[in-house]
Amino acid sequence: MAGSSRVIRTICVIACVIAGCRSSSPGQPPATEPKETATKPAVTQAPAEPRAAASEQLAAWLAAFNTADLETIAAFREKSLSKELSERVPVESVRDFAEETGGFVLVRTEESTSTKHVAILRERESEQFARASLEVDPEPPHEILAFDVQAIPTPEDLLPPRVSEVEAIAALRSKIDGLVAEDRFSGAVLVAKDGVPVFAEAYGFADRERKLANTVDTRFRLGSMNKMFTAVALVQLAQAGKLELDAPIGKYLRKYPNANVATKVTPHHLLSHTGGTGDIFGPEFEAKRLELRTHADYVKLYGKRELDFEPGSQWRYSNYGFVLAGAVIEAVSRKSYYDHVAKAVYRPAGMTSTASPPEEDGRSGRVVAYSRQSRKQPWASAAETLPWRGTAAGGGDSTVKDLLAFANALTRHELLDAEHLELVTTSKAPAESDFEYGYGFSIDTNAGVRCFGHGGGAPGMNGQLYVCDSGYTIAVLSNFDPPVAGRVADFVRVRLPAK
């Protein structure tokens, strides 16, 4: 299951205050470049002219950030940030983010005034782009009052050229080989055309201590990719006339403890992240991580909570919303979520290696999840961060072969008819959103090619599935931290032929 706020950022667009968070999820793979070293004057020198204050402060931040040096970053924050911004994100988190990205390169300016500067950046060790927006006090020393960095899709004019399938696969192979050589990728990668694999390889170790190699049959944890299965299972019930997507969830969860949630939130809201139902991660989850064993346990812990916003008024990623979707499936099907999804999704699709067993079940053959907070640290087991068992929000395990089987069953209308497949893969996000999300599926159109799927990640797990209108399916699973699998998937996605 997505295991922290860091995980959420691996699936949707992220907003980072002073770049104090991990990079976004679908992401792209790294291309190593030597890091620049900022001189001390570049960090501490005040802007030369008031009219260029905002752009000068962004340049100073880039110089400090790109060193990935704790003292240099701290010195910049002490001199240039407002107290509120400086206290919001630990300096260690900023340093970790700098190490992960390798820093940023300034690509171009979108807006520049004396007090505000907006620019497009690119991660120095990947093809991930971001938009930085910085505002400063108009009076010297032009303290930074607001600053965020948001991951964005690659601007159309900056996309790499699409090449032949053979060339794209060769580039993919070279990219992964480079990551593996630097001990930055461990997992399995599958690319298929019209349902038939054209590339399927595995790298690294399922268990580093025992030297057990990953294979294309290795079962990796999915994180939030499991939301796709939940959405399909719930919409199948609607397709069969057993559930109304616009009915209040209280119709199905008759004893739900918060009447406001029960009467206002619908399955539509749950599947589209527009219900205001909030998340499950935080101190309460950490305290009861191993006690939360059923969907009912989560409802008991969080069910009395009020809504974050009026349902339908905005989009905000909600793991708890998908836990409730799982509870609705159980109420309507009168089976456990796990038994119902196995019968309704996994078996019809031919997914023989997908399930959500408890973590203590050693029979599953899952990989060891490996995590690290810094590249200077060794990879270590992330077992202590994992939930007792995955839920409808995420946490099952699967193989790249099973993900292809799922994609094939979807596109062949073996799980949903054409009308309902279109329903789940059509954006439900509010109009002002700069991304698209359907029912348990994200939608991304890049250089004229539309793909749907989902990413997932938490400490020691990362994955991405793309099902593209071009006929290509891309499945990447890893037992390393996000965003490496998403970056690998995006690297090949933007290079494959459009037809």
Buried (B, 14 or more C-beta within 10 A) or exposed (E): BBBBBBBBBBBBBBEBBBBBBBBBBBBBBBBBEEBEEBEEEBBBEEBEEBEBBBBBBBBBBBBBBBBBBBEBBBBBBEBBBBEEBBEEBEBBBBBBBBBBBBBBBBBEEEEBBBBBBBBBBBBBBBBBBBBBBBBBBEEEEBBBBBBBBBBBBBEEEEBBEBBEBEBBBBBBBEBBEBBBEEEBBBBBBBBBBEBEBBBBBBBBBBBBEEEBEBBBBBBBBBBBBBBBBBBBBBBBBBBEEEBBBEBBBBBBBEEBEBEBBBBBBBBBBBBBBBBBBBBBBEEEBEEBBEEBEBBEBBBEBBBEBEBBBEBBEBBBBBBBBBBBBBBBBBBBBEBBBBEBBBEBBBEBBBBEBBBBBEBEEEEBBBBBBBBBBEEEEEBBBBEEBBBBBBBBBBBBBBBBBBBBBBBBBBBEEBBBEEEBBEBBBBBBBEEEBEBBBBBBBBBBEBBEBBBBBBBBBBBBBBBBBBBBBBBBBBBBBBBBBBBBBBBBBBBBBBBBBEE
